[in-house]
Amino acid sequence: MRSSKRFRRFFPAFFAPFLTGFRHAAQRRLAPLYVQGLCSFSARKSITPLAEVVAPGQGDHLQHFITDSPWDTQLLETLVAQQAQRLVGGKDAVLIIDDTCLTKFGTKSVGVSRQYSGQVGKVTNCQCLVSLTLAQHDLPVPLALRLFLPSEWTRDGERCQRAGVPAEHGVPKAKWEIALEELDRVRRSVTFGVVLADAAYGNNAEFRKALSKRGLFWSVGIVRTQKVYPEHVRLIPPPRTTRGRRPKGPSASEERQTVEALLQAAPWHEVTWRRGTKGPMRGRFAAAFVRIADGAANGAGAHLPGEELWVIGEQRANGGCKYYACNFGPSATLHDLVALTKRRWACEHGHRELKQEVGLSHFEGRSWRGLHHHAALCLVALAFLQTIRLEQPDGVLGETLPAIRAELAGAALRPIFCPHCLTRAFQPTGP
């Protein structure tokens, strides 16, 4: 009963601004009910079992609200971003770019394809959503979820039309291009110090350059074969010659080498970057300040020196190595580089909460509109639960903010609402 009282006390005030995103009275009535269902103890958050918890006998109405009703998610996403800014935004926050996959059967669900899923660790039949997460003090607040369409979809206009894909989203776009569009959108509402991404994004030179062009600091994963130059490399203009073919462009004064080869010769140190619930988290790392080889190509086809940055190597417990690039200045310490780079794990925590606790992966519809409606309301639901964690003194995860954060460091979100007390918790009045 305590949970029901807390829900009645805090949810109406939290959700009131979101009601402005719905023009019709039926939408305003069903939207809070749907979010309540996403926050409930219901083991399955697809529409039929969710309706049984919060709106018995209204499953068809909820189905229409999610899959057919023409409301825009943009205002909801903006309000989620503003709430995230209030909870965890600021210069010490990080913005994490990643993707999360929803395993699917069949071929009808929008964007479904045989593609790599990081959550499963292999190629499988799934949908892939590009995600942006704002995080601070190990607390994530997901801000954006946008579906990536594989080429087999963008090449088939009729298939996209059947799934209700808007024309502007049916054009081919790489995940990193979608991520940049979402980044530009959320930057109007949130502030952060650094952008983090894994190698699926960081390997792309255009993505890295786009972040730097926006004046952002970043730390991203890269492959071991990424070529780099020593910090002191310089460009040599083509020699003047009266015979033979003149070189078309400058060359580098130093030879390139891979990140792997460069860091093998560097000193490695044990670094403890944070304390987890099971004790200190530490590993062996090496770093070097270099010029990355992503500049213009010379006449021989080799890329010339590009931006100055740090490359970081991490020796894994399984014997392998992972590599990162970070555009911090030369005065950065190894501990700071490692501690910053390892904060990317918070998005995995956020993805797990979205799927397991508010039912992102439970959606069974096939259309573009239905998927993004469900995803937007999942963002709202998780933002509400994070607000309860951080701002309410009677939060179930601890009486103080440090206690809440310590609990979050190693535990999944525990639902806090009794499903039998939800249906009358919030009754919006009028359109």
Contacts in CASP RR format, 6 or more apart in sequence:
PFRMAT RR
TARGET T0000
AUTHOR 0000-0000-0000
METHOD contacts of the structure
MODEL  1
MRSSKRFRRFFPAFFAPFLTGFRHAAQRRLAPLYVQGLCSFSARKSITPL
AEVVAPGQGDHLQHFITDSPWDTQLLETLVAQQAQRLVGGKDAVLIIDDT
CLTKFGTKSVGVSRQYSGQVGKVTNCQCLVSLTLAQHDLPVPLALRLFLP
SEWTRDGERCQRAGVPAEHGVPKAKWEIALEELDRVRRSVTFGVVLADAA
YGNNAEFRKALSKRGLFWSVGIVRTQKVYPEHVRLIPPPRTTRGRRPKGP
SASEERQTVEALLQAAPWHEVTWRRGTKGPMRGRFAAAFVRIADGAANGA
GAHLPGEELWVIGEQRANGGCKYYACNFGPSATLHDLVALTKRRWACEHG
HRELKQEVGLSHFEGRSWRGLHHHAALCLVALAFLQTIRLEQPDGVLGET
LPAIRAELAGAALRPIFCPHCLTRAFQPTGP
1 418 0 8 1.000
1 421 0 8 1.000
2 394 0 8 1.000
3 396 0 8 1.000
3 416 0 8 1.000
3 417 0 8 1.000
3 418 0 8 1.000
3 421 0 8 1.000
4 417 0 8 1.000
4 418 0 8 1.000
4 421 0 8 1.000
4 422 0 8 1.000
4 425 0 8 1.000
6 388 0 8 1.000
6 392 0 8 1.000
6 394 0 8 1.000
6 395 0 8 1.000
6 416 0 8 1.000
7 36 0 8 1.000
7 39 0 8 1.000
7 416 0 8 1.000
7 417 0 8 1.000
7 421 0 8 1.000
7 422 0 8 1.000
7 425 0 8 1.000
7 426 0 8 1.000
8 425 0 8 1.000
8 426 0 8 1.000
10 387 0 8 1.000
10 388 0 8 1.000
10 392 0 8 1.000
11 32 0 8 1.000
11 36 0 8 1.000
11 384 0 8 1.000
11 425 0 8 1.000
11 426 0 8 1.000
12 426 0 8 1.000
14 384 0 8 1.000
14 387 0 8 1.000
15 31 0 8 1.000
15 32 0 8 1.000
15 35 0 8 1.000
15 380 0 8 1.000
15 384 0 8 1.000
15 426 0 8 1.000
17 79 0 8 1.000
18 31 0 8 1.000
18 75 0 8 1.000
18 76 0 8 1.000
18 79 0 8 1.000
18 380 0 8 1.000
19 28 0 8 1.000
19 31 0 8 1.000
19 32 0 8 1.000
19 428 0 8 1.000
20 75 0 8 1.000
21 71 0 8 1.000
21 72 0 8 1.000
21 75 0 8 1.000
21 76 0 8 1.000
22 28 0 8 1.000
22 31 0 8 1.000
22 71 0 8 1.000
23 71 0 8 1.000
23 431 0 8 1.000
24 69 0 8 1.000
24 431 0 8 1.000
25 430 0 8 1.000
25 431 0 8 1.000
26 61 0 8 1.000
26 65 0 8 1.000
26 69 0 8 1.000
27 65 0 8 1.000
27 69 0 8 1.000
27 71 0 8 1.000
28 428 0 8 1.000
28 430 0 8 1.000
28 431 0 8 1.000
29 428 0 8 1.000
30 55 0 8 1.000
30 58 0 8 1.000
30 61 0 8 1.000
30 62 0 8 1.000
30 65 0 8 1.000
31 65 0 8 1.000
31 377 0 8 1.000
32 426 0 8 1.000
32 428 0 8 1.000
33 54 0 8 1.000
33 55 0 8 1.000
33 58 0 8 1.000
33 62 0 8 1.000
33 423 0 8 1.000
33 426 0 8 1.000
34 50 0 8 1.000
34 54 0 8 1.000
34 62 0 8 1.000
34 65 0 8 1.000
34 66 0 8 1.000
34 377 0 8 1.000
35 377 0 8 1.000
35 380 0 8 1.000
35 381 0 8 1.000
35 384 0 8 1.000
36 54 0 8 1.000
36 417 0 8 1.000
36 422 0 8 1.000
36 423 0 8 1.000
36 425 0 8 1.000
36 426 0 8 1.000
37 45 0 8 1.000
37 50 0 8 1.000
37 53 0 8 1.000
37 54 0 8 1.000
37 381 0 8 1.000
37 419 0 8 1.000
37 422 0 8 1.000
38 45 0 8 1.000
38 50 0 8 1.000
38 358 0 8 1.000
38 359 0 8 1.000
38 377 0 8 1.000
38 378 0 8 1.000
38 381 0 8 1.000
39 358 0 8 1.000
39 381 0 8 1.000
39 384 0 8 1.000
39 385 0 8 1.000
39 415 0 8 1.000
39 416 0 8 1.000
39 417 0 8 1.000
39 422 0 8 1.000
40 50 0 8 1.000
40 53 0 8 1.000
40 54 0 8 1.000
40 415 0 8 1.000
40 417 0 8 1.000
40 419 0 8 1.000
40 422 0 8 1.000
41 415 0 8 1.000
41 417 0 8 1.000
41 418 0 8 1.000
41 419 0 8 1.000
42 49 0 8 1.000
42 50 0 8 1.000
42 52 0 8 1.000
42 53 0 8 1.000
42 419 0 8 1.000
43 49 0 8 1.000
44 50 0 8 1.000
44 362 0 8 1.000
45 358 0 8 1.000
45 359 0 8 1.000
45 362 0 8 1.000
45 363 0 8 1.000
46 362 0 8 1.000
46 363 0 8 1.000
46 364 0 8 1.000
47 59 0 8 1.000
47 62 0 8 1.000
47 63 0 8 1.000
47 66 0 8 1.000
47 364 0 8 1.000
48 59 0 8 1.000
50 62 0 8 1.000
51 57 0 8 1.000
51 58 0 8 1.000
51 59 0 8 1.000
51 62 0 8 1.000
53 419 0 8 1.000
53 422 0 8 1.000
53 423 0 8 1.000
54 419 0 8 1.000
54 422 0 8 1.000
54 423 0 8 1.000
55 61 0 8 1.000
55 62 0 8 1.000
55 423 0 8 1.000
56 423 0 8 1.000
65 373 0 8 1.000
66 370 0 8 1.000
66 373 0 8 1.000
66 374 0 8 1.000
67 365 0 8 1.000
67 367 0 8 1.000
67 369 0 8 1.000
67 370 0 8 1.000
67 373 0 8 1.000
68 369 0 8 1.000
69 373 0 8 1.000
70 369 0 8 1.000
71 373 0 8 1.000
73 372 0 8 1.000
73 373 0 8 1.000
73 375 0 8 1.000
73 376 0 8 1.000
76 376 0 8 1.000
76 377 0 8 1.000
76 379 0 8 1.000
76 380 0 8 1.000
77 143 0 8 1.000
77 144 0 8 1.000
77 185 0 8 1.000
77 376 0 8 1.000
77 379 0 8 1.000
78 188 0 8 1.000
78 189 0 8 1.000
79 380 0 8 1.000
80 141 0 8 1.000
80 143 0 8 1.000
80 376 0 8 1.000
80 379 0 8 1.000
80 380 0 8 1.000
80 383 0 8 1.000
81 134 0 8 1.000
81 143 0 8 1.000
81 144 0 8 1.000
81 186 0 8 1.000
81 189 0 8 1.000
81 190 0 8 1.000
82 189 0 8 1.000
82 190 0 8 1.000
83 141 0 8 1.000
83 383 0 8 1.000
83 387 0 8 1.000
84 134 0 8 1.000
84 141 0 8 1.000
84 143 0 8 1.000
84 189 0 8 1.000
84 190 0 8 1.000
84 383 0 8 1.000
85 134 0 8 1.000
85 189 0 8 1.000
85 190 0 8 1.000
85 191 0 8 1.000
87 139 0 8 1.000
87 141 0 8 1.000
87 383 0 8 1.000
87 386 0 8 1.000
87 387 0 8 1.000
87 390 0 8 1.000
87 391 0 8 1.000
88 134 0 8 1.000
88 135 0 8 1.000
88 136 0 8 1.000
88 137 0 8 1.000
88 139 0 8 1.000
88 140 0 8 1.000
88 141 0 8 1.000
89 134 0 8 1.000
89 136 0 8 1.000
89 190 0 8 1.000
89 191 0 8 1.000
89 192 0 8 1.000
90 136 0 8 1.000
90 190 0 8 1.000
90 191 0 8 1.000
90 192 0 8 1.000
90 193 0 8 1.000
91 191 0 8 1.000
91 192 0 8 1.000
91 193 0 8 1.000
92 136 0 8 1.000
92 193 0 8 1.000
93 134 0 8 1.000
93 135 0 8 1.000
93 136 0 8 1.000
93 190 0 8 1.000
93 191 0 8 1.000
93 192 0 8 1.000
93 193 0 8 1.000
94 134 0 8 1.000
94 135 0 8 1.000
94 136 0 8 1.000
94 192 0 8 1.000
94 193 0 8 1.000
94 194 0 8 1.000
94 195 0 8 1.000
94 196 0 8 1.000
94 340 0 8 1.000
94 343 0 8 1.000
94 344 0 8 1.000
94 346 0 8 1.000
95 132 0 8 1.000
95 133 0 8 1.000
95 134 0 8 1.000
95 183 0 8 1.000
95 186 0 8 1.000
95 190 0 8 1.000
95 192 0 8 1.000
95 193 0 8 1.000
95 194 0 8 1.000
95 195 0 8 1.000
95 196 0 8 1.000
96 132 0 8 1.000
96 133 0 8 1.000
96 134 0 8 1.000
96 135 0 8 1.000
96 140 0 8 1.000
96 195 0 8 1.000
96 196 0 8 1.000
96 197 0 8 1.000
96 343 0 8 1.000
96 344 0 8 1.000
96 346 0 8 1.000
96 347 0 8 1.000
97 130 0 8 1.000
97 131 0 8 1.000
97 132 0 8 1.000
97 179 0 8 1.000
97 183 0 8 1.000
97 195 0 8 1.000
97 196 0 8 1.000
97 197 0 8 1.000
97 201 0 8 1.000
98 130 0 8 1.000
98 131 0 8 1.000
98 133 0 8 1.000
98 197 0 8 1.000
98 198 0 8 1.000
98 201 0 8 1.000
98 344 0 8 1.000
98 347 0 8 1.000
98 348 0 8 1.000
98 351 0 8 1.000
99 128 0 8 1.000
99 129 0 8 1.000
99 130 0 8 1.000
99 131 0 8 1.000
99 148 0 8 1.000
99 175 0 8 1.000
99 200 0 8 1.000
100 119 0 8 1.000
100 128 0 8 1.000
100 129 0 8 1.000
100 131 0 8 1.000
100 145 0 8 1.000
100 351 0 8 1.000
100 354 0 8 1.000
100 355 0 8 1.000
100 360 0 8 1.000
101 115 0 8 1.000
101 117 0 8 1.000
101 118 0 8 1.000
101 119 0 8 1.000
101 120 0 8 1.000
101 124 0 8 1.000
101 126 0 8 1.000
101 127 0 8 1.000
101 128 0 8 1.000
101 129 0 8 1.000
102 126 0 8 1.000
102 127 0 8 1.000
102 128 0 8 1.000
102 129 0 8 1.000
102 355 0 8 1.000
102 360 0 8 1.000
102 361 0 8 1.000
102 363 0 8 1.000
103 117 0 8 1.000
103 120 0 8 1.000
103 124 0 8 1.000
103 125 0 8 1.000
103 126 0 8 1.000
103 361 0 8 1.000
104 112 0 8 1.000
104 125 0 8 1.000
104 126 0 8 1.000
104 127 0 8 1.000
105 125 0 8 1.000
106 112 0 8 1.000
106 125 0 8 1.000
108 163 0 8 1.000
108 366 0 8 1.000
109 127 0 8 1.000
109 163 0 8 1.000
109 365 0 8 1.000
109 366 0 8 1.000
109 371 0 8 1.000
110 127 0 8 1.000
110 147 0 8 1.000
110 149 0 8 1.000
110 153 0 8 1.000
110 163 0 8 1.000
110 164 0 8 1.000
110 165 0 8 1.000
110 366 0 8 1.000
110 367 0 8 1.000
110 368 0 8 1.000
110 371 0 8 1.000
111 127 0 8 1.000
111 128 0 8 1.000
111 147 0 8 1.000
111 148 0 8 1.000
111 149 0 8 1.000
111 150 0 8 1.000
111 153 0 8 1.000
111 163 0 8 1.000
112 125 0 8 1.000
112 126 0 8 1.000
112 127 0 8 1.000
113 125 0 8 1.000
113 126 0 8 1.000
113 127 0 8 1.000
113 150 0 8 1.000
113 152 0 8 1.000
113 153 0 8 1.000
114 123 0 8 1.000
114 124 0 8 1.000
114 125 0 8 1.000
115 123 0 8 1.000
115 124 0 8 1.000
115 126 0 8 1.000
115 128 0 8 1.000
115 150 0 8 1.000
116 122 0 8 1.000
116 123 0 8 1.000
117 123 0 8 1.000
117 124 0 8 1.000
117 126 0 8 1.000
117 128 0 8 1.000
119 351 0 8 1.000
120 126 0 8 1.000
127 147 0 8 1.000
127 371 0 8 1.000
128 147 0 8 1.000
128 148 0 8 1.000
128 150 0 8 1.000
128 175 0 8 1.000
129 145 0 8 1.000
129 146 0 8 1.000
129 147 0 8 1.000
129 148 0 8 1.000
129 375 0 8 1.000
130 144 0 8 1.000
130 145 0 8 1.000
130 146 0 8 1.000
130 147 0 8 1.000
130 148 0 8 1.000
130 175 0 8 1.000
130 178 0 8 1.000
130 179 0 8 1.000
130 182 0 8 1.000
131 142 0 8 1.000
131 144 0 8 1.000
131 145 0 8 1.000
131 347 0 8 1.000
131 351 0 8 1.000
132 142 0 8 1.000
132 143 0 8 1.000
132 144 0 8 1.000
132 179 0 8 1.000
132 182 0 8 1.000
132 183 0 8 1.000
132 186 0 8 1.000
133 140 0 8 1.000
133 141 0 8 1.000
133 142 0 8 1.000
133 143 0 8 1.000
133 346 0 8 1.000
133 347 0 8 1.000
133 350 0 8 1.000
134 140 0 8 1.000
134 141 0 8 1.000
134 143 0 8 1.000
134 186 0 8 1.000
134 190 0 8 1.000
134 192 0 8 1.000
135 141 0 8 1.000
135 343 0 8 1.000
135 346 0 8 1.000
135 347 0 8 1.000
137 405 0 8 1.000
138 274 0 8 1.000
138 343 0 8 1.000
138 346 0 8 1.000
138 349 0 8 1.000
138 405 0 8 1.000
138 408 0 8 1.000
138 409 0 8 1.000
139 346 0 8 1.000
139 386 0 8 1.000
139 389 0 8 1.000
139 390 0 8 1.000
139 405 0 8 1.000
139 408 0 8 1.000
140 346 0 8 1.000
140 347 0 8 1.000
140 349 0 8 1.000
140 350 0 8 1.000
140 353 0 8 1.000
141 382 0 8 1.000
141 383 0 8 1.000
141 386 0 8 1.000
142 347 0 8 1.000
142 350 0 8 1.000
142 351 0 8 1.000
142 354 0 8 1.000
142 379 0 8 1.000
142 382 0 8 1.000
143 182 0 8 1.000
143 186 0 8 1.000
143 190 0 8 1.000
143 379 0 8 1.000
144 182 0 8 1.000
144 185 0 8 1.000
144 186 0 8 1.000
144 379 0 8 1.000
145 354 0 8 1.000
145 360 0 8 1.000
145 372 0 8 1.000
145 375 0 8 1.000
145 376 0 8 1.000
145 378 0 8 1.000
145 379 0 8 1.000
146 178 0 8 1.000
146 181 0 8 1.000
146 182 0 8 1.000
146 372 0 8 1.000
147 169 0 8 1.000
147 368 0 8 1.000
147 371 0 8 1.000
147 372 0 8 1.000
148 173 0 8 1.000
148 175 0 8 1.000
148 178 0 8 1.000
149 160 0 8 1.000
149 165 0 8 1.000
149 169 0 8 1.000
149 170 0 8 1.000
149 172 0 8 1.000
149 173 0 8 1.000
151 172 0 8 1.000
153 159 0 8 1.000
153 160 0 8 1.000
153 165 0 8 1.000
153 170 0 8 1.000
154 160 0 8 1.000
154 170 0 8 1.000
154 171 0 8 1.000
154 172 0 8 1.000
157 170 0 8 1.000
160 170 0 8 1.000
163 366 0 8 1.000
163 367 0 8 1.000
163 368 0 8 1.000
164 367 0 8 1.000
164 368 0 8 1.000
164 369 0 8 1.000
165 368 0 8 1.000
166 368 0 8 1.000
169 368 0 8 1.000
174 204 0 8 1.000
175 200 0 8 1.000
175 201 0 8 1.000
176 201 0 8 1.000
176 202 0 8 1.000
176 204 0 8 1.000
176 206 0 8 1.000
176 207 0 8 1.000
179 197 0 8 1.000
179 201 0 8 1.000
179 207 0 8 1.000
180 207 0 8 1.000
180 210 0 8 1.000
183 195 0 8 1.000
183 214 0 8 1.000
184 214 0 8 1.000
193 216 0 8 1.000
193 217 0 8 1.000
194 216 0 8 1.000
194 217 0 8 1.000
194 218 0 8 1.000
194 219 0 8 1.000
194 340 0 8 1.000
195 211 0 8 1.000
195 216 0 8 1.000
195 217 0 8 1.000
195 218 0 8 1.000
195 219 0 8 1.000
195 220 0 8 1.000
196 218 0 8 1.000
196 219 0 8 1.000
196 220 0 8 1.000
196 340 0 8 1.000
196 341 0 8 1.000
196 343 0 8 1.000
196 344 0 8 1.000
196 347 0 8 1.000
197 207 0 8 1.000
197 218 0 8 1.000
197 220 0 8 1.000
197 221 0 8 1.000
197 344 0 8 1.000
198 220 0 8 1.000
198 221 0 8 1.000
198 344 0 8 1.000
199 220 0 8 1.000
199 221 0 8 1.000
199 222 0 8 1.000
199 223 0 8 1.000
199 323 0 8 1.000
201 207 0 8 1.000
201 220 0 8 1.000
201 221 0 8 1.000
202 208 0 8 1.000
202 220 0 8 1.000
202 221 0 8 1.000
202 222 0 8 1.000
202 325 0 8 1.000
203 221 0 8 1.000
203 222 0 8 1.000
203 223 0 8 1.000
203 226 0 8 1.000
205 294 0 8 1.000
205 295 0 8 1.000
207 220 0 8 1.000
208 218 0 8 1.000
208 220 0 8 1.000
208 292 0 8 1.000
208 294 0 8 1.000
208 307 0 8 1.000
208 325 0 8 1.000
208 327 0 8 1.000
209 294 0 8 1.000
209 307 0 8 1.000
211 218 0 8 1.000
211 327 0 8 1.000
212 218 0 8 1.000
212 307 0 8 1.000
212 327 0 8 1.000
217 326 0 8 1.000
217 327 0 8 1.000
217 328 0 8 1.000
218 326 0 8 1.000
218 327 0 8 1.000
219 324 0 8 1.000
219 325 0 8 1.000
219 326 0 8 1.000
219 327 0 8 1.000
219 328 0 8 1.000
219 337 0 8 1.000
219 340 0 8 1.000
219 341 0 8 1.000
219 344 0 8 1.000
220 324 0 8 1.000
220 325 0 8 1.000
220 326 0 8 1.000
221 322 0 8 1.000
221 323 0 8 1.000
221 324 0 8 1.000
221 325 0 8 1.000
222 259 0 8 1.000
222 311 0 8 1.000
222 323 0 8 1.000
222 324 0 8 1.000
222 325 0 8 1.000
223 259 0 8 1.000
223 323 0 8 1.000
224 258 0 8 1.000
224 259 0 8 1.000
224 260 0 8 1.000
224 321 0 8 1.000
224 323 0 8 1.000
225 258 0 8 1.000
225 259 0 8 1.000
225 260 0 8 1.000
226 258 0 8 1.000
226 259 0 8 1.000
226 292 0 8 1.000
226 293 0 8 1.000
226 311 0 8 1.000
226 323 0 8 1.000
226 325 0 8 1.000
227 256 0 8 1.000
227 257 0 8 1.000
227 258 0 8 1.000
227 259 0 8 1.000
227 292 0 8 1.000
227 293 0 8 1.000
227 303 0 8 1.000
228 256 0 8 1.000
228 257 0 8 1.000
228 258 0 8 1.000
228 259 0 8 1.000
228 262 0 8 1.000
228 290 0 8 1.000
228 291 0 8 1.000
228 292 0 8 1.000
228 293 0 8 1.000
228 311 0 8 1.000
229 252 0 8 1.000
229 254 0 8 1.000
229 256 0 8 1.000
229 290 0 8 1.000
229 291 0 8 1.000
229 292 0 8 1.000
229 293 0 8 1.000
229 305 0 8 1.000
230 254 0 8 1.000
230 290 0 8 1.000
230 291 0 8 1.000
231 289 0 8 1.000
231 290 0 8 1.000
231 291 0 8 1.000
231 308 0 8 1.000
231 330 0 8 1.000
232 254 0 8 1.000
233 252 0 8 1.000
233 253 0 8 1.000
233 254 0 8 1.000
233 291 0 8 1.000
233 305 0 8 1.000
234 252 0 8 1.000
234 253 0 8 1.000
235 250 0 8 1.000
235 251 0 8 1.000
235 252 0 8 1.000
235 253 0 8 1.000
235 304 0 8 1.000
235 305 0 8 1.000
236 250 0 8 1.000
236 251 0 8 1.000
236 252 0 8 1.000
236 253 0 8 1.000
237 249 0 8 1.000
237 250 0 8 1.000
238 246 0 8 1.000
238 247 0 8 1.000
238 248 0 8 1.000
238 249 0 8 1.000
238 250 0 8 1.000
238 251 0 8 1.000
239 247 0 8 1.000
240 246 0 8 1.000
247 298 0 8 1.000
247 299 0 8 1.000
248 298 0 8 1.000
248 299 0 8 1.000
249 298 0 8 1.000
249 299 0 8 1.000
250 298 0 8 1.000
250 304 0 8 1.000
251 298 0 8 1.000
251 300 0 8 1.000
251 304 0 8 1.000
252 298 0 8 1.000
252 302 0 8 1.000
252 304 0 8 1.000
252 305 0 8 1.000
256 293 0 8 1.000
256 302 0 8 1.000
259 311 0 8 1.000
259 313 0 8 1.000
259 323 0 8 1.000
260 321 0 8 1.000
260 323 0 8 1.000
262 288 0 8 1.000
262 290 0 8 1.000
262 311 0 8 1.000
263 286 0 8 1.000
263 287 0 8 1.000
263 288 0 8 1.000
263 311 0 8 1.000
263 313 0 8 1.000
263 323 0 8 1.000
266 286 0 8 1.000
266 287 0 8 1.000
266 288 0 8 1.000
267 286 0 8 1.000
268 284 0 8 1.000
268 285 0 8 1.000
268 286 0 8 1.000
268 315 0 8 1.000
269 284 0 8 1.000
269 285 0 8 1.000
269 286 0 8 1.000
269 334 0 8 1.000
270 282 0 8 1.000
270 283 0 8 1.000
270 284 0 8 1.000
270 285 0 8 1.000
271 282 0 8 1.000
271 283 0 8 1.000
271 284 0 8 1.000
271 285 0 8 1.000
271 334 0 8 1.000
271 335 0 8 1.000
271 338 0 8 1.000
272 280 0 8 1.000
272 281 0 8 1.000
272 282 0 8 1.000
272 283 0 8 1.000
273 281 0 8 1.000
273 282 0 8 1.000
273 335 0 8 1.000
273 338 0 8 1.000
273 339 0 8 1.000
273 342 0 8 1.000
274 280 0 8 1.000
274 281 0 8 1.000
274 339 0 8 1.000
274 342 0 8 1.000
275 281 0 8 1.000
276 409 0 8 1.000
276 410 0 8 1.000
277 406 0 8 1.000
277 409 0 8 1.000
277 410 0 8 1.000
277 411 0 8 1.000
281 342 0 8 1.000
283 314 0 8 1.000
283 315 0 8 1.000
284 314 0 8 1.000
284 315 0 8 1.000
285 312 0 8 1.000
285 313 0 8 1.000
285 314 0 8 1.000
285 315 0 8 1.000
285 334 0 8 1.000
285 337 0 8 1.000
285 338 0 8 1.000
286 312 0 8 1.000
286 313 0 8 1.000
287 310 0 8 1.000
287 311 0 8 1.000
287 312 0 8 1.000
287 313 0 8 1.000
287 334 0 8 1.000
287 337 0 8 1.000
288 310 0 8 1.000
288 311 0 8 1.000
289 308 0 8 1.000
289 309 0 8 1.000
289 310 0 8 1.000
289 329 0 8 1.000
289 330 0 8 1.000
290 308 0 8 1.000
290 309 0 8 1.000
290 310 0 8 1.000
290 311 0 8 1.000
291 305 0 8 1.000
291 306 0 8 1.000
291 307 0 8 1.000
291 308 0 8 1.000
291 309 0 8 1.000
292 305 0 8 1.000
292 306 0 8 1.000
292 307 0 8 1.000
292 309 0 8 1.000
292 311 0 8 1.000
292 325 0 8 1.000
293 302 0 8 1.000
293 303 0 8 1.000
293 304 0 8 1.000
293 305 0 8 1.000
293 306 0 8 1.000
294 303 0 8 1.000
294 306 0 8 1.000
294 307 0 8 1.000
295 303 0 8 1.000
295 304 0 8 1.000
295 305 0 8 1.000
295 306 0 8 1.000
296 303 0 8 1.000
296 304 0 8 1.000
297 303 0 8 1.000
297 304 0 8 1.000
298 304 0 8 1.000
307 327 0 8 1.000
308 327 0 8 1.000
308 329 0 8 1.000
308 330 0 8 1.000
309 325 0 8 1.000
309 326 0 8 1.000
309 327 0 8 1.000
309 328 0 8 1.000
309 329 0 8 1.000
310 325 0 8 1.000
310 326 0 8 1.000
310 327 0 8 1.000
310 328 0 8 1.000
310 329 0 8 1.000
310 332 0 8 1.000
310 337 0 8 1.000
311 323 0 8 1.000
311 324 0 8 1.000
311 325 0 8 1.000
312 323 0 8 1.000
312 324 0 8 1.000
312 325 0 8 1.000
312 326 0 8 1.000
312 337 0 8 1.000
312 338 0 8 1.000
312 341 0 8 1.000
313 321 0 8 1.000
313 322 0 8 1.000
313 323 0 8 1.000
313 324 0 8 1.000
314 321 0 8 1.000
314 322 0 8 1.000
314 323 0 8 1.000
314 324 0 8 1.000
314 338 0 8 1.000
315 321 0 8 1.000
316 322 0 8 1.000
324 341 0 8 1.000
326 332 0 8 1.000
326 337 0 8 1.000
326 340 0 8 1.000
326 341 0 8 1.000
328 336 0 8 1.000
328 337 0 8 1.000
328 340 0 8 1.000
349 408 0 8 1.000
350 382 0 8 1.000
352 412 0 8 1.000
353 382 0 8 1.000
353 385 0 8 1.000
353 412 0 8 1.000
353 413 0 8 1.000
354 360 0 8 1.000
354 378 0 8 1.000
354 379 0 8 1.000
354 382 0 8 1.000
355 361 0 8 1.000
356 412 0 8 1.000
356 413 0 8 1.000
357 382 0 8 1.000
357 385 0 8 1.000
357 412 0 8 1.000
357 413 0 8 1.000
357 415 0 8 1.000
358 378 0 8 1.000
358 381 0 8 1.000
358 382 0 8 1.000
358 385 0 8 1.000
359 378 0 8 1.000
360 374 0 8 1.000
360 375 0 8 1.000
360 378 0 8 1.000
363 370 0 8 1.000
363 371 0 8 1.000
363 374 0 8 1.000
363 375 0 8 1.000
365 371 0 8 1.000
382 413 0 8 1.000
385 413 0 8 1.000
385 416 0 8 1.000
388 395 0 8 1.000
388 416 0 8 1.000
389 395 0 8 1.000
389 397 0 8 1.000
389 404 0 8 1.000
389 408 0 8 1.000
390 401 0 8 1.000
390 404 0 8 1.000
393 399 0 8 1.000
395 404 0 8 1.000
395 416 0 8 1.000
396 414 0 8 1.000
396 416 0 8 1.000
397 403 0 8 1.000
397 404 0 8 1.000
397 407 0 8 1.000
397 408 0 8 1.000
397 414 0 8 1.000
398 404 0 8 1.000
398 407 0 8 1.000
END
